[in-house]
Each structure stands twice: as structure tokens, then as C-alpha cells.
Amino acid sequence: ADGRVYNFSAGPSAMPLEVLEEVQREMVNYKGSGMSVMEMSHRSKEFMAIAAEAEKNLRDIFAVPSDYKVLMLQGGATLQFSSVVLNMLGTKSKADYLVTGQWGEKAHKECNKYGTGQLACNTKSSKFTTIPAKAEWKLDPEAAFVHYCANETVNGVEFSYTPDVGSVPLVADMSSNFCSKPIEVGKHAYIYAGIQKNLGPAGMAVGFLRPDFADGSKEMKICPTYCSFKTTGDNGSMYNTPACFTLYVMGEYLKYTKKVGGLSYWAEQSDKKSGLLYGTIDGSDGFYQCPVEKSARSRMNVPFTIKGGDEALEKKFLDEAKKHKLYTLAGHRSVGGCRASLYNGMPLEGVAALTDFMKSFMDENR
Ligand code: PMP
């Protein structure tokens, strides 16, 4: 489509053009129903079919164990920070948090509203640039669960493995690397992810829930009905009106994912794209620098500075990048610098255009 740019936004973010075009084709008259999905009752047979197919495709693509519940939720991953605690604390009062970035920090803080969030690790003092080895984690065998953030969007720190926490239920915020590689669902008691990075527009989150947390037995009395995993699960994620249009677009994204080869395809693309960008940064003789330790670097969000954090030069970089159709490269407002997010909607040629530009910018501004 004319006039589109390479959008490196951290989310909401670029989507595959094919998905947008399919949505456009079906926009005003969905499959001969005479109305848009936006205008349909969520109880209509057309919409019920959209929701059922989306759930089936989530189960297929992510290899979700058949006894797990698939939840489609509103309130973003932020509301899940609360819901996790409200539904999973049970008779216990404390939970462990592996804090490796700003989102894990927020999740931990939310826990303290309803119980005690314990810091099993916290890398804040080293500016969230590492993932400590397991030997350094202070895990409490009595914790109700262990929470980790699989990919820290702001800091660019990603777990390349599923943390081993023994028999304590494991909970993951996968918002910003969901649908970018195969995941071990069965090793988790709960996985949740906002979908506005790799799987659709903003407006909903997906949850994969182990059955022993779906029966309400560990739900706190004060848990709002809206946040109850049991209520959501028992009602097929339609206790109230879902984010219908967002859910439909996610469904189209899932169909597209199947068509291109599933999670292994996205994993391969992510490796290529992030490899190209990190290679350019590391090959720049320090002109560009990524603060994150190599083993913890994210394939999704790549933060970098220019000439050790030269703000004037970074501004020049962002301005000139736009002339090359390279958009939304500013770092998070809390950390500054630059950040390129390489979600599924960003094609390899977009990253190649970025690295070409980075090389010529470096030659001109050394
Ligand atoms: N967790 C992570 C890892 C995120 O990247 C974000 C959003 N950028 C959130 C949680 C919060 O998600 P939301 O804005 O959908 O509530």
C-alpha cells in the first residue's frame, strides 16, 4: 500500500500488510452478513464462529495442552498483573517475582496490593541489562507462584529459556514476545500476553491457564467478577461483551500465522532480523551501543545509544531516519536513546533498510 512506512513502534505496532488488507476487504460486509464485525452482536452465529476459530487456532499454533483453558481478556496485560494475584494466591499470602525490567517491576508492585510480592531477583541496580543465573535467585518453596516477564519491552531483556522453579506454579507475562517462537505452555501454570505487539491491535490479552487454577479454588473473595479466571473460563471468555473487532483481527493474524508456517516461521524471522541489527550495532566500533548483556538480549526490542548517549546526535538520527521511512525509533521515555522493535509485522527488508541507514549515518557522523 502506498505511503506506508517501516514502523518500529514497541506497541501497538506494525502488522503484516496481508492481514490488514484482508480486514479491509471484509470491513463493511463481513462474509455476506450485511454488516461489519464491528456492528455485530457478540452472540451472533457469525461472531461465535469467529471466536471459536480464534480459540482453536490459538490452541493449534501454541500447542496448548487440551486441559488448559484459553482465556480472551480485556484490560491489557496491566489488569493481568492484578488478576494473577487475585486468582492464584489461594490460601498463601506471598508470591515470588523475578524482576528483570520495568514491566516485571510493575507486576511485582501490583502483587503488594493483595499479598506480599517477594523479589526473587531484581536487576534494577544494574539498570535492567541482565538476567541473573538461577543460582542467584532467592526462591521460596512456599510461594503461591513465581512470576517472570519473558521479554522486557522497555529494557530489551529476554529469557531464552523457561525458568526452572521446581514445583512452584510458574506464571509468565509474555506480552512482547508472544507469537514469536514456540513456547512450553505445559511448564507454566499461567501465561498471559497483551496481543498488540505480535498478534493484533490493542484491546485484549490472551491467557493459557492450567486447570487447577480454573476452578476458582484459589480465587480471593475480593476478586472482581470481571477478573475471575473461573468466570471467564466457564463463559467461554464471553461473560461480558468481548473486544469483538480486536478479537476478529487477532483471528485473521492467527490464520496468517498458520499460512506462513506457524511459530517456527516467526522464530526464524526474529532471529534473522535481530541478528542483523545486533550485528550492525556490535560491528560499529562503539558508535552504536546496546547496553544489554549478550545472553539476555531481546529478539523483539533492541535498545541502543549513539556515541555513548549523545542526545543531539540521537535526535538527528531520529529526524534523518524518518526521511528513509524509518519511524518510531525513539527509546522509551524513561530510558532515552533509541529502540527498534522487531515484531512479526516488521519485514526483514525493513530491518535491512534500518541497518543500511545506520551504517551511512555512522560514516557521516563519526
Ligand atoms: N507487559 C509487557 C511486557 C508489556 O510490554 C506491556 C505493554 N507495553 C504490558 C505488560 C502492559 O500491557 P498493556 O498496556 O496492554 O496493559
Residues whose N, C-alpha, C, O or C-beta is under 5 A from the ligand:
A	BS01	PMP	G75 G76 A77 T78 L79 W103 N151 T153 D173 S175 S176 G194
